[in-house]
Amino acid sequence: MQNLDIRKLDGSHYIEAIKLSAYAFQFKVTDEEIKNRIKSMENQDILGYFEDGKLVSKLSIRPFQIWLNEQKVKMGGIASVATYPEYRRKGCVKELLRQSLVEMRKNGQIISVLHPFSYGFYRKFGWEHFADFIKIHLTGSDLKPSDNVPGYVNRVDKDSCEQIEDLEKIYNKYAQKYIGMFVRDRNWWKETVINDRHAAIYYNQFHEPLGYLIYSIQNFKMFVKEFIPLNHEARKGIWNFICQHDSMLRELELWAEVNDLLLFTIINPKVKVEHIAFPMVRVVDVRQFLQIYPFSRQNPDCRLSIKITDEYAPWNNGTFTIKPGVNGNKVTVDASEGNLSMSINTLSTLLFKYKTASELYECELIKGDHSDVCKLDSMLPNKKPRFLDAF
């Protein structure tokens, strides 16, 4: 009889886990890279599925945070999900994901985010799509500058603490315009966001940082990973800086927020644009998340009950009655039917404002009276989701 168990990995299994990742994701690691990976693994919860003492499947829970208005909320980033092929389609990952929810709840990580190989696969376990971006494809002939701006652009030296602080200031202000953005620390900025790329900051005439660009240039092509203006002056200033590279470029690929005004303002908006689905989100602990969620408080008497079904996190099953408040929301749980009902997937994408309650109701993902659906929409913040980081 096979001996199957799931447990957290310790240092004695790190090399085994790296070998599993290298096989599944088809890469090779040097001795130096192994040292760096082991150091990174020490800050993660890594769950392994063992058969007769052999590691056959595993995933990592990375300890991150997201912005929820001005709150930082603990988030478990699911990553490095891998299984040897002879053990696939036997439910290993299903059980690892089930246990990951227990671990994240224990860690206070009330939200989870992942980057899926398949949206349909992770939907089965409660995660749902919540953010997109666009790729704008331009040629050298499209690089026509906007009007002159009073500010200036400085390229960034990533060893300059002052310039990294300016990037952080811009990013953190930008993050407050959206819901769900990743909280970045100094090391993440240097090693992951910038790494071997270039960065440039737009300053206004009063030397205030108002926007930035993360980019690389190779073989006459510029790839813009982050285009982050806080206002239109910064948008024009950053765009003009890109246009100054016209003699160096034949192509430009620029990643931007879906509704960024850049496309509307450039001279020729008739260009190729790709709409890219990005990460998935899941509420790990519904009650805890609803208690801190930034509901609108325009109607002090507003109250609503929502019945949630969650196959893989049974503590989320029940009807949650929400009464928004100034110092946190009052949330009670019982077994009543509630005004509305939905799955954990639907609740997750709804609270991150990827779709409105009315849109989800139209898709038959929310059940209940339409007037309560409209009431729920009125309770949610007027923000859209945004997520820039991969892990």
N, C-alpha and C positions, 0 to 999 in steps of 0.2 A: 504494500500500500504506500502511495506517495505521501510524503510529509510536507504540507504546504503551510506557509505562515508569512505574515507581513510584519516587518519591524523597521525601526529607524536604523539607518546605517551609522556606524562610527568609523573612526580612522582606519580600522582594520579592513574595511570594505571599499575604501575610496578608489583604490587602483582598479578593483573589479568593476566598479561603477563607471569609471572613465573608459575602460575597455568596452563596456556595453554601449556607451554613447558613441564611441569611435566606430564601432561596427554598425550601429543603427543609422548614424548620420553620415557615415562614409568619409571620415577624416582621419588624419594621422596626427599624433602629438609627439613633440620632442620632450626630452627630459625636463627642460626648462618650463615648457608649457604645462607639464604634469604637475610640477611644483606650484605653479600659479593656480591651476585648477583646484588642487588640494587645499590651498589657502582660502580660495573662494568657497569651497564646499563646507568649510568649518563654520561659516555664518548662515548655513541653510539647514532646513530640516529635509533630509533625503529619506524617502520611504522606499523600501525594497521588498519585492515579492520573491520569496525563496521556495525552491522545490528541492527537497532532500538536501538542504544546506547550500544549494547553488543559487546565486542571484540570477534571476531570469527576466525580471522586469523592474523598473524603478521610475520615480519622478522626484523632482525637487520642489520645495516650497521656499521661495525667496522672500525675505522680509522687507517689504517696501511700504510706502505710504502714497496715498493720493490726496489731492486737494478737494475738499467739499466746502464750497465758499471759502471762508478763511480758516476752516478747520483742517488739520492733518489727520487722516484716518488710516489706520493700519490696514494693509492690503497684502494678501498672500499671492505671490506671483508663481503660477504653476509653470514649470519649465523642465526641459531635459527628460521628457516622457519617452521611454524607450523599452522595447521588448525584443528579445531574440526571436527570429522568425519562426522557429519550431514551437514557440510557446504563444504565438499570436492567436487571436480569436478564441481564447480560452477563458476570457474574463479577468485576466490579470490587471489590466489598466482600470477596469470598472471597480475592482476592489481597492486598488490604490487610490483612486479618486474619492471613493466613499470614505476611506480612512483619512485622506487629506482634509476633508471637510471637518472631521472630528478634531484633527490637529490644529487647523486654522482657528476654529472656534475656541479651543483651549488657549491659543496664543493671543486671542483678542483681535485676530485678523478677520474683521466682520465682512470684508469684501475680498473677492478673488478675481484676478485678471489673468488671461492666458492668450497666447497667439496660436491659433489652431492650424493643424494640417488639414482639418476637415471641420467645417462649421456644423454639419449634420451629426458628426460623431459626438462632439462635446455638448450639443444641444440635449442629447439624451440624458446628460448628467446635470442639467440645470444652468449651464452657461449660455449666454446669449450675446449676439452681435451688438456693439454699442458705439462704434466710432469709425469714421472713414476719413480719407484725405484724397486729394486729387494730384495727379501727375500732369504737369503742363509741358508739352513738347514744343520747343521753339527752335528756329534756325538763326544763324548769324544775322540774316536780313531783318529779323524781327526785333533786334536790339536797338530800338529807337528811344532815346531818353525822354523823360517827362520834363516839365518846367524846372527851372533851377530852384533849389531849396536853400534856406539860410544856414543850414547846419553842415556837418562834415562827417566823413567816415574814417574810422581808424581800424586797421587790421589788428587782430588780437595775438598777443604772445601768451600762450597758455600757461606759462610760468609766471605771468604777471597777476598777482593776487588782486590788484585793483581792477584790472579788466575782467577777470572772472567774476568778481563781485558785481560789476556792471551787467554782465550777462545774466547773473542770478536775479538782479533787480528787475530787469526787463521781463524775464521769463515768469517770475512770481506775480508781477502785475498782470501779465497776459493771462496767466492761469486763472485769475479771479473772474475773467470774462466768461469762463467755461465751467463745466462740471466734470470732475473725474481726472484731471491732469495729474501726471506723475510728479511726486516730490523728489527733486534732485539734490544730492549733496555734492560737496566740492569734488570728491574723487570721481563721482559719476560724470560730472562735467568734463573733467580732464581726460579720463580714460575711456569713456564710452561715447559721450556726445561729440567732443572734439577729436580726440585720439590723433590720427594722422591727417585730419582734415584742416581746412582753413576756417577762420571765423573773422567776422568784421562787425563793428558796432556803429550805428548811426547816432550822432549827438546833435542836439539842436544848438542854436547860437548861444544858449546859456550853459552849454556843456553838460546838458542832462541826457543820459542814455535813453533813447526812445525806440530802438529797434535793433535787430541783429540778423545775421546771415551765417549759416553753417554750410560750407561748400567744399568741393574738390574739383580739380581740373586735370584732365588727362586726355591725350590724343585729340586735342582741339574740341573737347566736350566739357562743359561745366555741369556738375551735378549738385543741385541745391537741396540739401536734406532738410533744412529748417529756414523758413522765410517768416520772420516774426516782427511785424510792425505794431506799435502801440497806437499810432494814428496815421493819417494820410500823408503828412509831411514825411514821416519815417518811411512809409511805403515808397514814396517817390524817391527819397534819398537812397534807399537800398537798391531800388530798381536802377537808378542812374549809375550806381557803383557797378552793378552787373553789366550795364551797357558799356562801361569804360573798358571792358574786356573784349570788345567786338573784334579787334584784330587777332585775338588769340583763339576765337571760337568759331566753330561751324555749327555746333548744336548746344542746346541748353535743355536740361530736364530739371524742372522745378517742382518740388513737393509743397503743397499749400493747403490751407484750410478750405473746405468745400465751398464756403461762401465768401472767400476772400475777394476783395474788390479789385485785385490786380488785373484779372482778365478783363474787367469792364473798362479799365483805365488805359491799358496798352493800346497802341495805335491799331494793331490788327488782331482782334480777338478771335478771328477764324483760324484756330490752331487745333492740333490734336490734344484732347484732354481725356485722361483715363480716370475713372472713379474706382478707388481701391478700398475694399473692405479691410478693416484692420483688426483690432482685438475683440475678445469676448469678455463679458463681465458676469459675475454671479454674486448675489447676496448670500453670505455664509450664515449670518445670524439676523433674521428679519427683525425681531423685536429690538435688538441693540441698534440696528441701522435706522429703523424708524424713529427711535428716541432722539437721535442726533440729526436727522435729516432736515435740511433747511426749507421746510414747507412755508408757503406764503401765509402771512398772518393778517391779511387784509380783512378777513372776516373772523373776528374773535370767537364767534359761536359755531364755527365750522367743525364738524365731526363726521367721520366716515368709517365704516367697517369693511374690511377686505378679507375674504377667505382665500388662503394660500394653500396650494398642494405642492409638496416637495418629496419626491420618492427617495432621494439620497441623503437628505438631512431632516429626519423626522421631527426634530425640535421646531422646525418651521411650519409644520402642519397645524392649521387652526385659523380662527378668525381674529384679525387684529383690528381693534377699534382705536382710531387715531384722533387725538385732540391736540392740535398744534399749540405750543406755548412759547413765551418769550425765553424762558430758561430751560429749554428742552421740551420735548413733546410727551404727553401722557399717552402711553400705549398699553392697552389691556388685551388679554388673549382668552378666548373661550371657544366653545364648540358650536356656536350658532351659525346660521347660514350666511349672515353678512349682507351688506348692500350690493357688493360686487364680488366676483370670484375670478381667480386667474392662477396660472402656474408660477413657479419661482422664476422661470425664464422671462416671462412677460413682466413680472414685477421688476426684475433687474434692469431690463432695457428701458422700462418706463421711468424708473427713478433716476436713471442717468440721461433721461430726456432724448434718447435716440428716436423714439416715436412717442406721440402724444397718446393719452388714454383714448381719445376719439378715434385715432388711426388704428390702434390695437383692437378697439371695439369693432370697427369696420372689418378687420381681419378675423373676427370671431374668436379672438384670444382673450377677451374680457367678457364675462357674462354679467348681466344685471340690467337695471333700468338706465336708459340713456341720460336721464337727468342727473343720476349719480355719477355717470362717466364725466359729464361736463363739470360737475362739482369737483371731482378729482383733478381734472385738468386745471381748474382755478386754484387749487391748492399747491401746485408744483411751481418751482422757480422758473423764471423766464431766461433760461440759459440752455445752451446746446453742449453736447459732449465734445471733448477733444483729447486725443492721446497721441503723443509723438514717439514714445520710447518702446523699443523692442528689447526683450531679455530672454 
